[in-house]
Amino acid sequence: MEFFDLSEAGQSKKYAFKCHRKSEAGRDIVYPVNAIAFHPIYGTFATGGCDGYVNVWDGNNKKRLYQYAKYPTSIAALSFSRDGRLLAVASSYTYEEGDKTHEPDAIFVRRVNEVEVKPKPKVLPNPAT
């Protein structure tokens, strides 16, 4: 997933989030990202992919903040509540591996802890070193 800003100033901030990947037998397996939801208070964002994981990201610090336990199948949709205390996760096989037996579709609503979505303070380099 890559953040695009076509402005001249935005080019220096360009960054690709390498999310929903795993290495297997020396090869990188990249899973599609199906859903993105921005936290209404902190501006961090969650991604849901065909790997069945939901990751929370701090876009300013370019870091993953949290990864929730794996869901039964692909993540098809995500949405934070207005106050940011709940996250709805739709788990539904999206046929990325063709027609096969899969877990039934389900919707999960989970409480969100602040530590999972609140960005960490940006650490500035020490000019004395």
Secondary structure per residue as TSV (DSSP state, phi and psi in degrees):
chain	resnum	aa	ss	phi	psi
A	1	M	-	360.0	133.0
A	2	E	E	-128.1	139.0
A	3	F	E	-87.9	127.0
A	4	F	-	-111.7	133.2
A	5	D	-	-141.2	111.6
A	6	L	-	-78.9	-7.7
A	7	S	S	-67.3	157.9
A	8	E	T	-58.7	-45.6
A	9	A	G	-66.5	-31.4
A	10	G	G	-70.9	-21.5
A	11	Q	G	-62.9	-33.5
A	12	S	G	-73.2	-17.7
A	13	K	G	-96.7	1.8
A	14	K	-	-58.4	135.1
A	15	Y	E	-156.4	139.3
A	16	A	E	-108.2	126.2
A	17	F	-	-86.0	113.4
A	18	K	-	-86.8	83.1
A	19	C	-	-111.8	161.4
A	20	H	S	55.5	57.6
A	21	R	E	-133.3	158.4
A	22	K	E	-152.5	151.1
A	23	S	E	-97.1	133.0
A	24	E	E	-142.2	120.0
A	25	A	T	54.2	42.0
A	26	G	T	76.9	6.6
A	27	R	E	-116.7	144.4
A	28	D	E	-87.7	122.8
A	29	I	E	-102.7	122.2
A	30	V	E	-108.5	124.0
A	31	Y	-	-99.9	142.7
A	32	P	-	-62.3	145.3
A	33	V	E	-93.3	120.6
A	34	N	E	-99.3	-22.1
A	35	A	E	-147.1	142.9
A	36	I	E	-136.3	134.2
A	37	A	E	-137.4	131.6
A	38	F	E	-93.6	137.1
A	39	H	-	-71.2	129.6
A	40	P	T	-70.0	-19.0
A	41	I	T	-99.9	-48.8
A	42	Y	T	-97.5	-14.7
A	43	G	-	75.8	1.2
A	44	T	-	-70.9	171.3
A	45	F	E	-141.4	152.7
A	46	A	E	-109.4	142.7
A	47	T	E	-120.9	144.7
A	48	G	E	-124.4	134.4
A	49	G	E	-128.5	176.5
A	50	C	T	-69.6	-8.2
A	51	D	T	-80.9	-5.9
A	52	G	S	86.3	8.6
A	53	Y	-	-107.3	151.1
A	54	V	E	-114.6	124.2
A	55	N	E	-114.4	144.7
A	56	V	E	-111.4	133.4
A	57	W	E	-122.8	146.6
A	58	D	E	-103.9	101.9
A	59	G	T	-65.0	-34.3
A	60	N	T	-69.9	-40.2
A	61	N	T	-92.7	-2.5
A	62	K	T	56.0	45.4
A	63	K	E	-133.9	149.1
A	64	R	E	-82.0	130.6
A	65	L	E	-90.0	-36.4
A	66	Y	E	-160.6	149.1
A	67	Q	E	-129.6	122.3
A	68	Y	-	-76.6	159.0
A	69	A	-	-57.2	150.4
A	70	K	-	-62.3	137.8
A	71	Y	-	-88.8	166.1
A	72	P	S	-59.5	-29.7
A	73	T	S	-155.0	-166.1
A	74	S	-	-53.5	150.8
A	75	I	E	-92.9	119.9
A	76	A	E	-98.3	-28.1
A	77	A	E	-158.4	153.0
A	78	L	E	-139.4	149.7
A	79	S	E	-159.9	129.9
A	80	F	E	-85.1	149.1
A	81	S	-	-69.2	165.6
A	82	R	T	-57.0	-36.8
A	83	D	T	-89.5	-2.5
A	84	G	S	77.4	8.6
A	85	R	S	-88.9	-14.0
A	86	L	E	-128.3	149.2
A	87	L	E	-129.0	121.9
A	88	A	E	-92.4	131.4
A	89	V	E	-125.2	121.2
A	90	A	E	-98.6	118.7
A	91	S	E	-105.3	116.1
A	92	S	-	-154.1	127.7
A	93	Y	-	-60.4	129.3
A	94	T	-	-107.9	18.5
A	95	Y	-	61.3	28.9
A	96	E	T	-68.2	-19.3
A	97	E	T	-115.1	23.2
A	98	G	-	80.0	-172.3
A	99	D	S	-76.3	118.2
A	100	K	-	-154.2	165.2
A	101	T	-	-66.2	136.3
A	102	H	-	-148.8	165.9
A	103	E	-	-64.9	152.6
A	104	P	-	-68.4	153.8
A	105	D	-	-61.4	146.8
A	106	A	E	-154.6	153.0
A	107	I	E	-117.0	129.9
A	108	F	E	-117.2	136.7
A	109	V	E	-119.3	120.9
A	110	R	E	-122.9	147.8
A	111	R	E	-70.9	144.6
A	112	V	-	-109.3	124.5
A	113	N	-	-87.8	143.1
A	114	E	H	-54.5	-38.3
A	115	V	H	-62.1	-23.1
A	116	E	H	-79.2	-23.6
A	117	V	H	-126.1	-12.8
A	118	K	S	-82.4	127.2
A	119	P	-	-66.8	149.3
A	120	K	-	-79.8	150.1
A	121	P	-	-62.4	141.3
A	122	K	-	-74.2	129.2
A	123	V	-	-92.5	121.7
A	124	L	-	-86.4	145.2
A	125	P	-	-64.8	145.3
A	126	N	-	-80.5	117.3
A	127	P	T	-68.5	-16.0
A	128	A	T	-77.6	-14.5
A	129	T	-	-98.1	360.0
